[in-house]
């Protein structure tokens, strides 16, 4: 259902009175991510909630409706030399389509820019939401230095629609870096880990430090060897060149220097191409979110359980994605292999979330978190009747029998 803004609140109230289950959604391009949508659950799209509500370039803040595509937000900001420092969602390889800003926040999946700019929840300074009973509420404010009230922005980031419908967001923006370069190193995992550890402890502040495995490098048209893709940005050409030189002198591995256009092309080729707004993302058989302690990343990247998967992990946070191409045989990666990988991530101080899996796999998207009782208590406060996003409460594993 895609109600008009004037119809939305009454529709939510009707669903509440009827006791009907419903799922908040953005543009509906990634509904097959995470736990499966139950057949009896009404999907309520925010596609009609669209547009920039308020933009203050001098204050570096922007307020947008939740259904606004991320690319439109970036285009508006770009006209004023600003940007929202987040990655486009997986499948939106060149940033040209798909993915609403509300959906991005609801999934809470930060990309490589987290290295320098932190996660998407750190860009939020205010939001407007609608509860399961149709009551609206607002948290935060419209200025960067806002400390009033409970920090619902962090609570709703990554909530997968389980606590309420996000209808509007206020985010902080940043000046667009005028100069960008990337430096790519390919070689053995031990050498890449050594360089990564030095870089993380150095005075350099790269925008991103992405660690790709050989499978992903090959998908981008490179030699099938692991690589580090280090993104740099500056307002001064001499400073930028000095950072590049410092990296080249630090490592014995051959370095390839890329301009911003070439870097964007690499990322687009490696991350699934583009989709059209309102249509489904070209689906990989498997799409997994990995997370490990950053100091254990070298062990993960050499794990046999990653065979057949393209892997991109941020070296600074230990968070990333692994996937199979849509044209690859589903049997290339098995459920047992993913379970082994999940156990390894736990041993390395992290976790694994199954964002997408082939038919018949039936793995829980996530396992029970140690804080499950607290998570369920929060859920009861926001949604006492349990109508919102049934089976999609992060940190609470679904029963396999319900999949």
N, C-alpha and C positions, 0 to 999 in steps of 0.2 A: 504494500500500500504506500502511495506517495501523496499524502494529503497536502493541501495548500496550507500556508502558515496560519491562516484564519480558521482552518478546520482542525488543526492539530490537537489543541487542548481538549476540545469536546470529544474527539475520537479517543483520546487516551482515557478520558473519564468514562466513556462508554465501555471500553475494554475492562476497566477496573470494576465497573458495576456488574459486568457479565462474568467476572472472574476468569477472563481469558488470558492465556499466556501470550506474551508478545516480546519481540526482539528489536531493540533499537538498532538502526543501521544507517550508514552514510549513503553512498551511491550504489551499494549492493554489488560492488565489483569483487569483493573478497569474502562473501558469505560462506564459502567452503573452507575457510581457514578456521582452525581451532575445533572445538567440539561440534558435532553435527547439529544442525537446526532440527528440532523436533517437528514432526509433521503437523501437529496441532497448534504450532506456534505461529502467530501472525507476525510477519516481518514489516516493520514500520520504518520506511526510508525517510531520511532528511533531505532528499534531493531537491525539494522545493524551497528549503531554507538556504538561500544562496545569496552571496554578495557581501561586499565590504560595508559594514555599518558605520565605522568611524576609523579614521586614519590620521594620526598626529605625527608627521615626519620629524618635527622638532623634539618630540618626547620619545621617539622611537617606540611607539606602540601602535597596534592595529587591532580592531575589533571586527570579527567576521562571523557570519552565520555558519553553523556547523556543517552544512552540506556544500560549502564552497570548495571546489577542487583546489588542492594545494598549488597546482600550477598557476591558477588565477591569482592566488595570493602572492606568489612569487613575482608574477608579471606586474602587478600593481606596485609592489615594493620596488621592483627593478627600475621603474620610471623615476624613482626618487633616489636611486643609488643605494638602496637598502635590500635586505633579504631576511628570510626566516632560516636560521641555521640548523636545518634538519635535512636528512636524506629523504628522497622520494621513496615510497614503499616498494618492496620487491615486485618485479614485474613491470614497473614503470621505468624501464631502462634509461630513456633519454629525458625523462621528466616532462614529457609532452602531454600526458593524459592520465586520467583515472586517479582515484584516491582523494577522498574529502579530508579536510583538516580535522573534522570531528572524528572520522574513522581512524585517522592517524593517532590522535590522542587516546581514543578508546582502546586501541591495541597497544599503545605505549612502546612500540618497537623502535628504539633509537639505532641509527646507523653509525658509520665511521666518523661523522662530524662530532660525535659525542666526545672524542678525544680532546678537543679544544673548547667546544661550546656546551658540553654536558647534554643531557637527554631532553626529549621533547617536553617532559614535565617541568624542566627548568626554564622553558621559554614561556610557560603559562603564568599570567599574573591575575587572571580572572576568568570565570565562566558562569554561564547561565544554564540551568538544568530544569528538567521536568521529572517529577517523581512518578512512580507507578500509578498514583491516584490522580494525576493531572495537576498537582500543586507545583507551582514554579518557585525556584529559589535562585539566589545569586551568591557566589562566593568570590572573595578577592575584590579587586577593583580594576581601575583603568589607568593606573600609574604604576611605574616600576617599584617605587618605594611604598609598598602597601603591606601592612602587617595585621590588618584587622580580621577578626573572625577565625574560624577553623580553616585549615589548609585542605579544602576539599579538592583542589586542583590535583594534588598528588594522589589523593584517594581515588579520583575518577580516572586518572591516567593509567591505562592498562586494566581497567575494570571490565572490558569486553561487554559493555551494556548491561551488566548485572546489577547496577545500583541506580540507574536512571538514564534518561535521554539527555545528552548534551545538545543544547540548542544554539549556544553562542559562546565564542571564546575571545578573550583578549590576550594577545601575546606580545612579548617584547621583540623588537627587531634590532638588527645590527647594520652598520655601514657595510656595503659590499666591498670586499677587498679588491683594490684596483689591479693588483698583480698576483698571479698564481703560477706556480710550477709544481711538478711532481717529480720525484726521483724514484726509480724502480730498481730494485736489486733482486736478482735471481740466483739461487744456489742451494746448498744443503740446509736443512732445518736448523742444525746447530749454529751455522754461521749467521743465519737470519735472526735466531734467538739472541745471539750475542749482540748484534747490531741493535735490535729492538730494546734490549735491556739498557744499553748505553744511551740510546736516544731518550728513553723515558726518564732517565736520571740526569739528562743534560739540561742546559739552559735554553735549548731550542724549544719552540712551542708549535709543532706541526698541527695542521688542521685535522689530519687523519693519519693513522698508521695501520693500513689494512694488510693482513696476512692472508694470501691466497694459497691454496694447495695447487699441485700440478694440474689436476683435472680442470680447475677453473682457469688457470693460465692458458691451457690449450684451447678452452672455449672462447677465450679472447683473442685467439690467433697467435699466441706466443709459444715459446718452447714449453713442453710439459714439465716444468720444474716449479717448485714453490717460489713465491716472491713476496717481497714487502713493497707496497705502494705507499710512499710517504708524500703527503700533500702539504705544500708550504704556501703561505700567503704573507704579503707585506704591502706597505704603502710606498716602499722605497726600493728601487731596482737594485741598488748596491747591496742593501741588506739581504735581499732575497738571494742574490748571487753568492753572497758570503755563506748563507745557510746551505746552499747547494754544494759549494766547495768544501765546507766542513764535513758534509756527509760523504762526499767522494773520497776525502782523505782518510776518513775514519775506517772505512771498510776496504778489504782487499778484493771484495766481489766487484765485478763490472757493474757500472751504474749507467742507467739510461735516463736522460732528462727529458721530460715531456712538458709541453705547454698545456694550458687549460683545456683547449679544444680537443687535443689528443687524449688527455686524461678522461674527459667526458665520454669520448667515443669508446675507450676501453671499458669503462664502467657500464655503458649501455650494452655492449656486445656480451659482457659477462653476466649481466643480471636480468636477462629475460625479455629484452625488447620493450615494446610499447603495447598499450591497450587503448581501446576507445572508451570514452566516458559512457557509463551505463551498461557496459558489457563486461563479461567475466574475464579475469586475467587468464592468459594462456597458462594452463595449469601444469606444474611439474607433478610427477607421480608422488614424490616425497618433497616436502618443504619443512625443514626442522630449524628451530631456534636453539642455538647452543650457548652455554654459558659456563665458564670455568674460571678459577682463580687465575689472574693474568700471569703469575709466575709459574703456572703449570701448563701454559698454552703450548709450549714446545712438545710436551708429551702428547697432548691431544692431537696436534697436527701430524704426528707420525703414527697415529693409531691405525691398525688394520681395519677397524670398524668403519673408517671413513671411505673405504674402497667403493668406487662407483658414484661418489658424491662430489659435487663442486662445493668448495668451502671458502667462505670469506669471513674472517674474524678480526675484530678490532683488537690490536695488540695491547692497547692501554687498558681496556675494560674487560677483555676476555669474552665479549659477547659477539655473536655473529650468526650467520645462516649457513645451512647446508641443504643442497637440493639435487634432484635428478632432472635432467632435461625432459620435456614433454614427449620427445621422440624416442627416448631410451626405453628398453624393455622394463616393465614393472618388476620382473623377477631379478633384475640386476642388483637391487637392494631389497632385502627381506625384512620382515617384521622382527625376526630374531636378531638380525644385525643392528636394527635400531634400538632394540632393548639392550643389547650389549653396549652400544654407544651411550645410551641413557645411564647405565650403571657406571660407565667410565667417567662421565661428566660429574656424577655425584661423588665419585672417589676423588676427583680433582677439585672439589670444593664448589661445584656448580649444579647445573640442571639441564634438562633438555625438554623443550616443548614441541609437540608435533603440531605444526600449523596445517599441514595437508598430508594425506596419505591415500594410497590407492584403494579402490573398493575391496572390501573383504579383510583389510588389515586390522581394523577395530582396536587400535591402541588408544589408551586414554591420552588426551591432549597434554595433560599435566598430571602430576602426582600430588598427593596431599602435602601441603606445606606444614612445617612444625607449628605455625600459627593458625592452623585450620579453625580451632574453636573461636579465636578472635575474629577471623574472616567471616565465619557464619553469624557471629553476633552482630557484626556491622551490617551484613546482608539483611538480617531480621529488622534492624532499625530503619533501613531505607525501603525495604520491600517486604513488609510483614506477611503478605499473602503469597509470596514467592512467584509472582507473575512474570517478572522480568528475566529474560534470557535463561530459561530453565536448562540446567546442565552446563552452564557456561560461567561458573563462578571460579575465577582463578585461585589456585591453591587448594581447591577441593576436587579430588579426582572423581570422574564419572564412573558409575558402575558399568563394567563391560557389557553387562546384559542389556543395558539401555542403548548401546551404540548401534 
